[in-house]
């Protein structure tokens, strides 16, 4: 009998069943994890990110596995992490999480995004920057709302950045300002990015008329190779001079784009777009998901974060649309306000949604390239907003 008892004690079952409350929390987490697996695999909502995040959550909630130790990274006295302690006491996820904690993964993700993104629409129509800026409204509204709900300024900044619909940016800000909220904020950010085709269209129709949605925009002017090369260099200089804390994101975003448009770094550009992007995505998703264990994820603060994140995302969408309507009025109907909703930064999904909604009203309408302007502007805008929060609160 003692033989079987010893075997039982070496499993995770005693840990799972020793506390009824913890057991219930763990089962609730498994239900949430199952829902994320369903969204990723069955519904195909952002599967490249939701699937690793969900599996990371599963690893974090396996009783007795001890793959991630939050106490190695978050100290009550505010002291910095001890690399020697992590090397001696850490486990697999602890080592992967260093890429998050040190801000490596988000910047490398931006490198890949820059290499895959065509900035021509923004260069040809610089006015798109205004719609990208307008779509950051939700970031600062959610920040104010989080303060009113009792969050600290650091936590509020991390929550507000969800409105930018930019997962790597949200992770970079949160790992610095509020690492204890990383799991909830990352899951909220990527979930809303995945649900863009569901969340945005009702507000796009609510805030625009049929005539506005049917506007056919003129073809964008051709952009020269010189312009494409100068753009990332100039943007890096200007943005980092104004907001130095945005340099890790904006700098790597523009480096990735320069690798692509220069025409002399095809191997590096393809590596950034494919192998490097895929590897970093796996590491980022698993390590971020592993921060969401039952004890720190199942709290009222998580519910508030999810609601504030949704509010931020909706307001950002509306901010971009209202800016688009204003520009439509100023230009006397030359700009379709639907492209303003793409300013929320989720590249290129938000631009595709603008295209789909516009084409439903007018089958001859092709808004995708026009929407890429605000879309790319939104990426830059969310990075700048992140830099503002980091400069004030880090």
VOPAGU-2260 file (C-alpha; in pm, 1 decimal, decimal comma):
REM VOPAGU-2260
SITE   aa  ch    i         X         Y         Z
SITE  UNK   A    0       0,0       0,0       0,0
SITE  UNK   A    1     283,8     236,6      86,0
SITE  UNK   A    2     426,6     171,2    -260,7
SITE  UNK   A    3     111,6     303,6    -429,5
SITE  UNK   A    4      92,4     589,7    -179,6
SITE  UNK   A    5     446,6     695,5    -268,4
SITE  UNK   A    6     363,3     685,0    -638,9
SITE  UNK   A    7      48,8     892,8    -577,3
SITE  UNK   A    8     247,9    1149,8    -379,8
SITE  UNK   A    9     493,8    1196,4    -665,3
SITE  UNK   A   10     212,6    1298,9    -903,2
SITE  UNK   A   11      42,2    1634,3    -925,6
SITE  UNK   A   12    -285,9    1496,4    -791,0
SITE  UNK   A   13    -219,0    1570,1    -420,7
SITE  UNK   A   14    -146,2    1933,9    -511,5
SITE  UNK   A   15    -461,0    1951,5    -723,7
SITE  UNK   A   16    -692,0    1811,6    -457,4
SITE  UNK   A   17    -535,9    1951,4    -138,8
SITE  UNK   A   18    -740,1    2273,9    -154,3
SITE  UNK   A   19   -1101,1    2268,4    -286,8
SITE  UNK   A   20   -1089,1    2639,9    -375,2
SITE  UNK   A   21    -767,7    2595,6    -572,0
SITE  UNK   A   22    -922,9    2295,5    -748,1
SITE  UNK   A   23   -1222,3    2502,0    -859,3
SITE  UNK   A   24    -994,3    2782,5    -980,6
SITE  UNK   A   25    -783,6    2535,5   -1176,5
SITE  UNK   A   26   -1091,8    2385,6   -1342,2
SITE  UNK   A   27   -1212,9    2734,9   -1434,2
SITE  UNK   A   28    -872,4    2805,0   -1590,0
SITE  UNK   A   29    -897,6    2483,3   -1791,1
SITE  UNK   A   30   -1235,1    2603,4   -1921,3
SITE  UNK   A   31   -1081,9    2938,1   -2025,8
SITE  UNK   A   32    -789,5    2757,0   -2187,4
SITE  UNK   A   33   -1033,8    2534,6   -2373,7
SITE  UNK   A   34   -1217,9    2841,6   -2502,4
SITE  UNK   A   35    -891,5    2989,5   -2632,2
SITE  UNK   A   36    -804,1    2659,2   -2803,0
SITE  UNK   A   37   -1149,4    2665,2   -2963,9
SITE  UNK   A   38   -1103,7    3021,5   -3092,5
SITE  UNK   A   39    -757,5    2941,1   -3226,8
SITE  UNK   A   40    -817,8    2599,3   -3383,4
SITE  UNK   A   41   -1185,6    2592,2   -3477,9
SITE  UNK   A   42   -1256,4    2960,4   -3543,4
SITE  UNK   A   43    -900,4    3034,4   -3661,2
SITE  UNK   A   44    -889,8    3365,5   -3471,6
SITE  UNK   A   45    -519,5    3469,4   -3454,9
SITE  UNK   A   46    -412,6    3102,6   -3417,4
SITE  UNK   A   47     -40,7    3179,9   -3445,7
SITE  UNK   A   48     -62,3    3370,0   -3118,4
SITE  UNK   A   49    -366,6    3239,7   -2933,0
SITE  UNK   A   50    -256,1    2876,4   -2962,0
SITE  UNK   A   51      89,5    2925,3   -2800,4
SITE  UNK   A   52     -63,7    3154,2   -2535,9
SITE  UNK   A   53    -331,7    2897,7   -2450,6
SITE  UNK   A   54     -74,4    2618,5   -2427,4
SITE  UNK   A   55     146,2    2837,0   -2208,8
SITE  UNK   A   56    -152,5    2886,4   -1978,5
SITE  UNK   A   57    -203,1    2510,7   -1971,1
SITE  UNK   A   58     160,5    2455,5   -1871,5
SITE  UNK   A   59     130,9    2717,8   -1597,1
SITE  UNK   A   60    -175,0    2547,5   -1449,5
SITE  UNK   A   61     -41,4    2191,5   -1443,4
SITE  UNK   A   62     -14,5    2103,1   -1072,7
SITE  UNK   A   63     341,2    2027,9    -969,6
SITE  UNK   A   64     504,1    2116,4   -1304,6
SITE  UNK   A   65     658,6    2440,0   -1167,3
SITE  UNK   A   66     772,1    2560,4   -1508,8
SITE  UNK   A   67     736,6    2929,3   -1422,3
SITE  UNK   A   68     817,3    3103,4   -1093,9
SITE  UNK   A   69     667,3    3450,0   -1077,1
SITE  UNK   A   70     854,8    3525,6    -753,8
SITE  UNK   A   71    1183,2    3525,4    -947,1
SITE  UNK   A   72    1067,7    3822,8   -1154,6
SITE  UNK   A   73     836,3    4022,9    -927,9
SITE  UNK   A   74     974,6    4124,4    -588,5
SITE  UNK   A   75     760,5    4296,6    -326,3
SITE  UNK   A   76    1044,8    4534,6    -238,8
SITE  UNK   A   77    1076,5    4639,5    -603,7
SITE  UNK   A   78    1429,8    4506,9    -639,1
SITE  UNK   A   79    1551,3    4408,1    -988,7
SITE  UNK   A   80    1565,5    4049,5   -1108,8
SITE  UNK   A   81    1862,6    3839,8   -1000,6
SITE  UNK   A   82    2002,5    3657,6   -1303,1
SITE  UNK   A   83    2209,3    3422,9   -1088,8
SITE  UNK   A   84    1901,7    3326,2    -888,5
SITE  UNK   A   85    1707,4    3257,8   -1208,8
SITE  UNK   A   86    1994,8    3047,1   -1345,8
SITE  UNK   A   87    2006,2    2841,3   -1024,5
SITE  UNK   A   88    1635,3    2809,8    -944,9
SITE  UNK   A   89    1460,5    2872,1   -1275,9
SITE  UNK   A   90    1288,3    2626,5   -1503,5
SITE  UNK   A   91    1214,3    2615,2   -1876,7
SITE  UNK   A   92     950,7    2892,3   -1890,8
SITE  UNK   A   93    1157,7    3110,9   -1657,7
SITE  UNK   A   94    1438,0    3115,5   -1913,7
SITE  UNK   A   95    1197,6    3180,1   -2203,6
SITE  UNK   A   96    1029,7    3458,3   -2004,5
SITE  UNK   A   97    1358,1    3648,7   -1989,9
SITE  UNK   A   98    1292,4    3745,0   -2352,6
SITE  UNK   A   99     973,5    3915,8   -2236,4
SITE  UNK   A  100    1118,1    4066,8   -1919,7
SITE  UNK   A  101    1416,6    4213,3   -2104,1
SITE  UNK   A  102    1197,9    4346,7   -2388,1
SITE  UNK   A  103    1358,5    4128,4   -2654,6
SITE  UNK   A  104    1058,2    3946,2   -2804,0
SITE  UNK   A  105     829,8    4248,1   -2869,3
SITE  UNK   A  106    1104,3    4433,6   -3056,8
SITE  UNK   A  107    1189,9    4126,2   -3266,2
SITE  UNK   A  108     820,2    4082,7   -3348,2
SITE  UNK   A  109     818,3    4444,4   -3471,3
SITE  UNK   A  110    1124,4    4365,6   -3682,8
SITE  UNK   A  111     924,7    4095,2   -3861,0
SITE  UNK   A  112     614,9    4313,9   -3889,2
SITE  UNK   A  113     822,7    4590,7   -4046,8
SITE  UNK   A  114     971,7    4349,2   -4298,7
SITE  UNK   A  115     625,8    4224,6   -4397,4
SITE  UNK   A  116     452,2    4563,9   -4414,9
SITE  UNK   A  117     430,4    4793,3   -4714,4
SITE  UNK   A  118     445,0    5157,4   -4604,8
SITE  UNK   A  119     369,3    5290,5   -4953,6
SITE  UNK   A  120       7,7    5381,7   -4871,4
SITE  UNK   A  121     118,1    5599,0   -4579,1
SITE  UNK   A  122     396,9    5760,7   -4781,8
SITE  UNK   A  123     158,8    5834,2   -5071,3
SITE  UNK   A  124    -108,5    5972,4   -4838,6
SITE  UNK   A  125      56,9    6123,8   -4527,5
SITE  UNK   A  126    -283,6    6248,4   -4409,6
SITE  UNK   A  127    -342,7    5888,0   -4299,8
SITE  UNK   A  128    -132,7    5969,7   -3995,2
SITE  UNK   A  129    -425,1    6173,1   -3860,8
SITE  UNK   A  130    -654,4    5870,1   -3866,4
SITE  UNK   A  131    -387,1    5658,5   -3699,6
SITE  UNK   A  132    -357,9    5924,6   -3430,1
SITE  UNK   A  133    -735,3    5948,2   -3389,8
SITE  UNK   A  134    -751,7    5573,0   -3336,4
SITE  UNK   A  135    -532,3    5606,0   -3026,7
SITE  UNK   A  136    -816,4    5784,1   -2844,2
SITE  UNK   A  137    -923,0    5464,7   -2668,9
SITE  UNK   A  138    -575,7    5422,1   -2518,6
SITE  UNK   A  139    -604,7    5740,5   -2314,7
SITE  UNK   A  140    -976,6    5700,7   -2236,6
SITE  UNK   A  141    -909,9    5352,0   -2096,8
SITE  UNK   A  142    -612,9    5489,0   -1903,0
SITE  UNK   A  143    -840,2    5744,5   -1736,1
SITE  UNK   A  144   -1107,6    5481,9   -1672,0
SITE  UNK   A  145    -855,6    5247,6   -1511,0
SITE  UNK   A  146    -743,1    5526,1   -1276,7
SITE  UNK   A  147   -1106,3    5583,5   -1173,6
SITE  UNK   A  148   -1148,3    5210,7   -1105,9
SITE  UNK   A  149    -860,6    5211,8    -859,2
SITE  UNK   A  150    -566,1    5094,0   -1069,3
SITE  UNK   A  151    -228,7    5259,6   -1019,7
SITE  UNK   A  152     -99,9    5487,9   -1298,4
SITE  UNK   A  153     145,8    5215,7   -1402,6
SITE  UNK   A  154    -130,3    4955,4   -1422,2
SITE  UNK   A  155    -362,1    5202,0   -1600,3
SITE  UNK   A  156     -98,5    5270,3   -1865,9
SITE  UNK   A  157     -59,5    4898,8   -1930,7
SITE  UNK   A  158    -436,7    4852,3   -1956,7
SITE  UNK   A  159    -486,1    5155,4   -2179,7
SITE  UNK   A  160    -240,1    5033,0   -2440,1
SITE  UNK   A  161    -481,0    4745,8   -2519,3
SITE  UNK   A  162    -676,7    5007,4   -2714,3
SITE  UNK   A  163    -394,2    5023,5   -2965,1
SITE  UNK   A  164    -475,6    4662,8   -3068,3
SITE  UNK   A  165    -105,0    4586,8   -3071,8
SITE  UNK   A  166      -3,8    4279,9   -2872,5
SITE  UNK   A  167     377,5    4324,9   -2867,6
SITE  UNK   A  168     338,1    4688,3   -2760,0
SITE  UNK   A  169      99,6    4590,2   -2479,9
SITE  UNK   A  170     345,6    4324,0   -2363,7
SITE  UNK   A  171     643,4    4561,8   -2368,7
SITE  UNK   A  172     460,5    4825,0   -2163,5
SITE  UNK   A  173     311,3    4574,8   -1918,7
SITE  UNK   A  174     631,9    4381,0   -1850,8
SITE  UNK   A  175     785,5    4713,0   -1740,8
SITE  UNK   A  176     499,3    4887,3   -1562,8
SITE  UNK   A  177     274,8    4608,9   -1429,5
SITE  UNK   A  178     427,6    4262,0   -1481,1
SITE  UNK   A  179     175,3    4102,2   -1242,6
SITE  UNK   A  180     -98,9    4187,7   -1495,7
SITE  UNK   A  181      85,7    4055,8   -1800,3
SITE  UNK   A  182    -123,3    3741,8   -1851,1
SITE  UNK   A  183    -459,1    3919,3   -1835,2
SITE  UNK   A  184    -350,4    4212,9   -2053,1
SITE  UNK   A  185    -183,1    3997,4   -2318,6
SITE  UNK   A  186    -482,7    3764,3   -2345,0
SITE  UNK   A  187    -723,1    4060,1   -2365,6
SITE  UNK   A  188    -510,0    4235,1   -2630,9
SITE  UNK   A  189    -470,6    3933,1   -2856,7
SITE  UNK   A  190    -831,3    3820,4   -2809,3
SITE  UNK   A  191    -965,2    4156,6   -2923,9
SITE  UNK   A  192    -721,2    4159,3   -3215,2
SITE  UNK   A  193    -856,5    3819,0   -3314,8
SITE  UNK   A  194   -1215,4    3942,3   -3285,4
SITE  UNK   A  195   -1167,3    4251,6   -3504,6
SITE  UNK   A  196   -1392,7    4112,7   -3783,2
SITE  UNK   A  197   -1672,3    4075,6   -3525,4
SITE  UNK   A  198   -1623,2    4385,0   -3307,8
SITE  UNK   A  199   -1554,2    4655,9   -3564,7
SITE  UNK   A  200   -1826,1    4625,0   -3837,4
SITE  UNK   A  201   -2125,1    4722,9   -3617,1
SITE  UNK   A  202   -1954,1    5047,9   -3514,5
SITE  UNK   A  203   -1836,3    5111,6   -3869,2
SITE  UNK   A  204   -2198,4    5097,9   -3986,1
SITE  UNK   A  205   -2325,6    5294,1   -3687,1
SITE  UNK   A  206   -2095,0    5591,1   -3741,7
SITE  UNK   A  207   -2105,4    5612,8   -4121,9
SITE  UNK   A  208   -2380,2    5654,2   -4378,4
SITE  UNK   A  209   -2434,9    5425,0   -4676,4
SITE  UNK   A  210   -2319,2    5703,7   -4905,9
SITE  UNK   A  211   -1996,0    5744,5   -4709,3
SITE  UNK   A  212   -1929,4    5371,3   -4708,2
SITE  UNK   A  213   -1978,7    5362,6   -5086,0
SITE  UNK   A  214   -1718,1    5632,3   -5161,2
SITE  UNK   A  215   -1461,8    5511,7   -5414,7
SITE  UNK   A  216   -1119,5    5660,8   -5346,7
SITE  UNK   A  217    -881,2    5751,7   -5627,7
SITE  UNK   A  218    -574,8    5537,9   -5690,4
SITE  UNK   A  219    -274,4    5628,7   -5477,2
SITE  UNK   A  220      23,4    5784,3   -5651,5
SITE  UNK   A  221     328,1    5563,1   -5718,3
SITE  UNK   A  222     595,6    5578,4   -5448,4
SITE  UNK   A  223     959,6    5585,4   -5555,3
SITE  UNK   A  224    1225,7    5356,1   -5412,0
SITE  UNK   A  225    1410,1    5657,4   -5271,2
SITE  UNK   A  226    1099,6    5755,2   -5071,6
SITE  UNK   A  227    1060,6    5400,2   -4942,3
SITE  UNK   A  228    1422,2    5394,8   -4824,3
SITE  UNK   A  229    1420,0    5739,9   -4666,4
SITE  UNK   A  230    1087,5    5691,1   -4485,8
SITE  UNK   A  231    1199,0    5437,7   -4220,2
SITE  UNK   A  232    1519,8    5631,4   -4153,4
SITE  UNK   A  233    1339,2    5964,2   -4111,1
SITE  UNK   A  234    1059,1    5816,0   -3898,4
SITE  UNK   A  235    1314,7    5653,4   -3666,9
SITE  UNK   A  236    1499,4    5981,7   -3622,5
SITE  UNK   A  237    1190,0    6196,4   -3570,2
SITE  UNK   A  238     994,6    5962,8   -3340,6
SITE  UNK   A  239    1286,5    5868,0   -3118,0
SITE  UNK   A  240    1394,5    6229,9   -3082,8
SITE  UNK   A  241    1044,1    6319,9   -2964,5
SITE  UNK   A  242     973,1    6002,1   -2761,7
SITE  UNK   A  243    1303,5    5822,5   -2689,1
SITE  UNK   A  244    1129,2    5538,5   -2503,1
SITE  UNK   A  245     956,6    5437,8   -2827,7
SITE  UNK   A  246    1294,5    5355,9   -2986,3
SITE  UNK   A  247    1292,7    4975,9   -2924,6
SITE  UNK   A  248     961,5    4931,1   -3107,2
SITE  UNK   A  249     975,2    5201,9   -3373,5
SITE  UNK   A  250    1343,5    5140,2   -3440,3
SITE  UNK   A  251    1303,4    4768,4   -3504,4
SITE  UNK   A  252     981,3    4821,9   -3700,5
SITE  UNK   A  253    1163,1    5058,8   -3933,4
SITE  UNK   A  254    1474,1    4839,2   -3951,4
SITE  UNK   A  255    1259,8    4548,4   -4069,1
SITE  UNK   A  256    1100,2    4767,2   -4334,6
SITE  UNK   A  257    1438,0    4901,7   -4448,9
SITE  UNK   A  258    1569,7    4546,8   -4486,9
SITE  UNK   A  259    1280,0    4483,3   -4722,7
SITE  UNK   A  260    1268,7    4799,7   -4932,0
SITE  UNK   A  261    1645,4    4846,7   -4967,4
SITE  UNK   A  262    1662,0    4552,8   -5209,0
SITE  UNK   A  263    2005,8    4445,2   -5086,2
SITE  UNK   A  264    1910,5    4238,8   -4781,3
SITE  UNK   A  265    1668,7    3981,3   -4919,1
SITE  UNK   A  266    1804,9    3701,0   -4699,9
SITE  UNK   A  267    1777,9    3909,5   -4384,0
SITE  UNK   A  268    1431,9    4034,4   -4479,3
SITE  UNK   A  269    1303,4    3682,8   -4546,2
SITE  UNK   A  270    1455,3    3557,9   -4219,3
SITE  UNK   A  271    1286,7    3839,0   -4025,1
SITE  UNK   A  272     953,1    3763,8   -4195,5
SITE  UNK   A  273     964,5    3386,2   -4156,2
SITE  UNK   A  274    1209,5    3189,8   -3939,8
SITE  UNK   A  275    1283,4    3458,6   -3679,6
SITE  UNK   A  276     919,8    3574,4   -3661,2
SITE  UNK   A  277     793,5    3217,9   -3615,1
SITE  UNK   A  278    1046,6    3128,8   -3345,3
SITE  UNK   A  279     988,8    3447,0   -3147,5
SITE  UNK   A  280     610,2    3409,0   -3176,8
SITE  UNK   A  281     628,0    3063,3   -3016,6
SITE  UNK   A  282     854,7    3180,0   -2734,6
SITE  UNK   A  283     650,9    3495,8   -2674,5
SITE  UNK   A  284     314,7    3319,4   -2673,4
SITE  UNK   A  285     417,2    3034,6   -2444,2
SITE  UNK   A  286     603,2    3253,5   -2194,3
SITE  UNK   A  287     326,8    3516,5   -2176,2
SITE  UNK   A  288      57,0    3250,2   -2140,2
SITE  UNK   A  289     254,0    3090,6   -1858,2
SITE  UNK   A  290     213,0    3404,9   -1646,2
SITE  UNK   A  291    -163,7    3341,0   -1627,0
SITE  UNK   A  292    -198,3    3088,7   -1348,5
SITE  UNK   A  293    -519,0    3042,4   -1151,3
SITE  UNK   A  294    -405,1    3241,5    -847,8
SITE  UNK   A  295    -319,9    3567,1   -1025,9
SITE  UNK   A  296    -550,9    3543,9   -1327,9
SITE  UNK   A  297    -884,1    3467,1   -1158,6
SITE  UNK   A  298    -933,4    3800,6    -986,0
SITE  UNK   A  299   -1169,7    4096,0   -1015,8
SITE  UNK   A  300    -886,3    4295,9   -1166,2
SITE  UNK   A  301    -887,8    4058,2   -1465,4
SITE  UNK   A  302   -1257,9    4121,1   -1525,0
SITE  UNK   A  303   -1196,1    4496,4   -1508,2
SITE  UNK   A  304    -902,7    4465,2   -1750,4
SITE  UNK   A  305   -1110,7    4269,7   -2002,5
SITE  UNK   A  306   -1394,4    4524,6   -1987,1
SITE  UNK   A  307   -1160,0    4823,1   -2002,1
SITE  UNK   A  308    -970,8    4663,2   -2290,5
SITE  UNK   A  309   -1292,1    4612,3   -2486,4
SITE  UNK   A  310   -1394,5    4971,4   -2414,5
SITE  UNK   A  311   -1053,8    5097,0   -2526,2
SITE  UNK   A  312   -1069,1    4897,0   -2846,9
SITE  UNK   A  313   -1420,0    5019,9   -2932,9
SITE  UNK   A  314   -1335,3    5382,7   -2859,9
SITE  UNK   A  315   -1016,8    5357,6   -3066,6
SITE  UNK   A  316   -1219,6    5219,6   -3357,6
SITE  UNK   A  317   -1471,1    5502,7   -3320,4
SITE  UNK   A  318   -1192,4    5760,4   -3287,8
SITE  UNK   A  319   -1045,8    5650,7   -3619,2
SITE  UNK   A  320   -1387,0    5650,2   -3786,5
SITE  UNK   A  321   -1477,8    5998,5   -3658,6
SITE  UNK   A  322   -1141,7    6130,7   -3778,7
SITE  UNK   A  323   -1213,9    5969,0   -4115,1
SITE  UNK   A  324   -1556,1    6137,8   -4128,7
SITE  UNK   A  325   -1402,1    6476,1   -4053,1
SITE  UNK   A  326   -1143,3    6424,9   -4327,8
SITE  UNK   A  327   -1420,8    6311,6   -4563,5
SITE  UNK   A  328   -1606,8    6637,8   -4496,2
SITE  UNK   A  329   -1292,6    6851,6   -4535,2
SITE  UNK   A  330   -1197,8    6684,3   -4864,7
SITE  UNK   A  331   -1560,2    6700,0   -4989,0
SITE  UNK   A  332   -1608,5    6327,3   -5016,3
SITE  UNK   A  333   -1267,6    6214,2   -5139,0
SITE  UNK   A  334   -1190,8    5997,3   -4834,1
SITE  UNK   A  335   -1399,5    5697,3   -4735,2
SITE  UNK   A  336   -1426,8    5719,3   -4353,4
SITE  UNK   A  337   -1424,2    5339,2   -4324,0
SITE  UNK   A  338   -1047,1    5339,8   -4359,3
SITE  UNK   A  339   -1024,0    5528,6   -4028,8
SITE  UNK   A  340   -1117,9    5212,8   -3839,3
SITE  UNK   A  341    -792,6    5055,3   -3963,9
SITE  UNK   A  342    -598,8    5298,6   -3746,0
SITE  UNK   A  343    -620,2    5057,5   -3451,8
SITE  UNK   A  344    -289,9    4905,5   -3567,4
SITE  UNK   A  345    -371,2    4534,8   -3608,6
SITE  UNK   A  346    -186,3    4487,3   -3939,2
SITE  UNK   A  347    -326,5    4388,8   -4185,8
SITE  UNK   A  348    -650,8    4250,5   -4039,3
SITE  UNK   A  349    -805,6    4591,3   -3962,6
SITE  UNK   A  350    -736,3    4707,3   -4319,5
SITE  UNK   A  351    -902,3    4392,8   -4455,2
SITE  UNK   A  352   -1212,4    4461,2   -4246,3
SITE  UNK   A  353   -1234,4    4812,0   -4397,7
SITE  UNK   A  354   -1210,1    4653,0   -4742,1
SITE  UNK   A  355   -1481,1    4393,7   -4669,2
SITE  UNK   A  356   -1729,8    4641,6   -4521,3
SITE  UNK   A  357   -1672,5    4890,7   -4803,2
SITE  UNK   A  358   -1712,6    4628,3   -5073,9
SITE  UNK   A  359   -2044,3    4511,5   -4928,3
SITE  UNK   A  360   -2185,0    4857,2   -4995,2
SITE  UNK   A  361   -2014,0    4900,8   -5331,6
SITE  UNK   A  362   -1873,1    4589,3   -5503,9
SITE  UNK   A  363   -1644,0    4805,4   -5717,7
SITE  UNK   A  364   -1483,7    4958,8   -5409,7
SITE  UNK   A  365   -1123,9    4861,6   -5326,1
SITE  UNK   A  366   -1013,7    5019,5   -4999,0
SITE  UNK   A  367    -740,1    4778,9   -4889,1
SITE  UNK   A  368    -437,7    4981,5   -4997,9
SITE  UNK   A  369    -596,6    5305,7   -4877,9
SITE  UNK   A  370    -671,2    5146,2   -4538,9
SITE  UNK   A  371    -309,9    5030,4   -4505,0
SITE  UNK   A  372    -212,4    5395,6   -4458,1
SITE  UNK   A  373    -402,9    5443,8   -4128,7
SITE  UNK   A  374    -317,8    5083,5   -4037,6
SITE  UNK   A  375      56,9    5145,6   -4052,5
SITE  UNK   A  376       9,5    5486,7   -3890,1
SITE  UNK   A  377    -168,1    5307,1   -3605,5
SITE  UNK   A  378     132,5    5081,6   -3549,5
SITE  UNK   A  379     355,3    5386,3   -3520,0
SITE  UNK   A  380      94,8    5563,1   -3304,7
SITE  UNK   A  381      61,6    5277,6   -3057,7
SITE  UNK   A  382     441,3    5258,6   -3026,1
SITE  UNK   A  383     452,3    5633,5   -2956,3
SITE  UNK   A  384     173,6    5600,1   -2696,5
SITE  UNK   A  385     372,1    5319,4   -2534,0
SITE  UNK   A  386     678,9    5541,6   -2527,8
SITE  UNK   A  387     478,2    5817,5   -2357,9
SITE  UNK   A  388     358,5    5582,0   -2081,9
SITE  UNK   A  389     706,6    5438,9   -2033,6
SITE  UNK   A  390     868,5    5782,8   -2015,4
SITE  UNK   A  391     620,7    5900,8   -1751,4
SITE  UNK   A  392     580,3    5592,3   -1535,5
SITE  UNK   A  393     876,0    5356,5   -1587,2
